[in-house]
Amino acid sequence: MIYLEGKLTDHASSSPIQQSAEGAVAVLTLDDPQRRNSLHDETLADLAGRLGALDRDPRARCIVIAGSEKVFASGADIGALLSQDPADVYDGDRARLWEAVRAVRTPIVAAVSGYCLGGGCELAMTADVLIASETARFGLPETGLGLIPGAGGTQLLPRAIGRAKAMDLVLTGRLLEAAEAERAGLVSRVVASGEWRQQALEVAAKIASRPALAQQLAKESIRAALDTDLASGIAAERRAFALAFADPDAREGLTAFLEKREPRWRD
């Protein structure tokens, strides 16, 4: 993969994922209208691979994942799912690909417009900041197929919006409109229908303008807060603070503040 100013290119020109860059912000756009941006095996593998490559590239300081105006992303290919056996579903390639997506350390902004369902909703919930158009609709309708969410939905959704509302969405299959999703804590910001992508890029640019180590440590610390007790979380935060303090960018930031000037970040 080659990272160029304003453009990211690789050999997969026919991929349903369009990749570009704006400065230090990498943009991955799901562009498969015939399949409603479904996260079938090939697309999920491509997405995980691209995210992993960007996570290793210091020039990519923030990643935006976007869909189309009508559909952010839908779930797995139902036909392909029927061909799998329970062992594949439990511990097959898709499980490992989702683990790789969740393991990305670089901050991720999801730009969501239209329907965001099933695996698409689970993908949006892996993001650190979720910008939604006022037209966005979120849902985990898998129980209507005799299944349950299988890519983290039953764990991520109650952490985001609480047990009661998560039960409502999963058990009834109803969709959450953007305004309600923001009130519930699933969405970071709701913007006008024509502004969702640009707003996500502006938020990502703001994130990318700050020191990379501090941003990664902040992301890790906030995520750890959901998985541990308060005392352990504070101890982990203290260690992360010390790591950030040891970075030369921290001294530059503190000095710039005292000198009343803009900081000049090392990285």
Protein Blocks (a to p, Z undefined) as FASTA:
>chain_A
ZZdehiacdfklmbcbdcddehjaccdddddfknoopacfklmmmmmmmmmmmmmmmklm
bdcddddfklmbdcddfklmmmpcfklmmmmmklmmmmmmmmpmbdcddddehjaehjlm
mmmmmpmbdcddfkbccddfklmnopacfehpmmmmmmmnojklmmmmmmnopacdfklm
mmnopambdcdfklmmmmmmmmmmmmmmpcfklmmmmmmmmmmmmmccfklmmmmmmmmm
mmmmmpmklmmmmmmmmnopacddfZZ
